[in-house]
Amino acid sequence: MNENSPAKGGNAPDFEKYNKEWYRNADDIAAFLSKANPNWPMKTLQDLLYGHLQLLTNNVSARLKKDWDADIAAFDQG
């Protein structure tokens, strides 16, 4: 992340904006995949993608805080 990153710089409005876009993108991917294969329910795919985004958020947050134990734990969860 660069110095102007909303997560690193503490710009909450930008962070919220981009976080919502991140989850909207996950919704778009889940919708596409569930239409491509009816054996993959939209809700199941959303849950998987949201879980992935949460793991990434935990990992990045720990790194930004230089909390290396939490960083390792977040990586292990993934």
N, C-alpha and C positions, 0 to 999 in steps of 0.2 A: 504494500500500500504506500502511496506517496504521502507527502506531508499535508496535502489538501484533502485527504480522504475524510469523508464525514465521520466514519467510525473513529479514526485516529484524532481528527481535529475537534471532535466534540460538537459538530454542527448537527444537532438533533433533527431539525426540519429536513435537511438533505438526507440524513441517514434514514429517516422514516420514509421519505419519498422513494429512495432507491431500494430499500428493503421491500416495500410494497410491490415495486416493479419486479424484483427478484422472485417474489412469490407468485405474482401474476404470470411470469414466464413459466414457472413450474406448473401452474394451472394449464397454460397453453400446451405445454409438452404432454401433460397427463391426458388432456382432451385428445390431442393428436394420436397418441399411442393407443388409447382406449378405442378410438374409432378404427384404427388400423388393425387391432386385434380384439375382438369382443370378449376374449378370455381374460383380458386385463381390465378389470373394472376401474372406472375413473377414480373412485374414492381410494381404492388400494394404491393406485399410482400416486395420487396426491399425498397420501400418508407417507409413502416411501420417499418422494421428492422433498416433502417438508422436513422429514427426519434428516435427510442429507443436508439440507440448508441449515438446520439447527446445529448439526455436528460441525459444519464449516464455521458457523458463527461462534460456537464455543471455542473452536481452535484459534480463530483469528483474534477473538477477544483476549484469550489467554496470552497470545504472543504479543499483542499490543501492550499488555500490562507487564510483560516480561515475567509472567508467572509460569516458569518452565515446568513445574510439577503439574499444573492444570493443563498446560499445552500437551504434555505427554499423555495425560489421562484422556483428553479430548481426542487426540490422535488414536489412542487405543480403542476408544469407543467406536471410532469409524471403522 
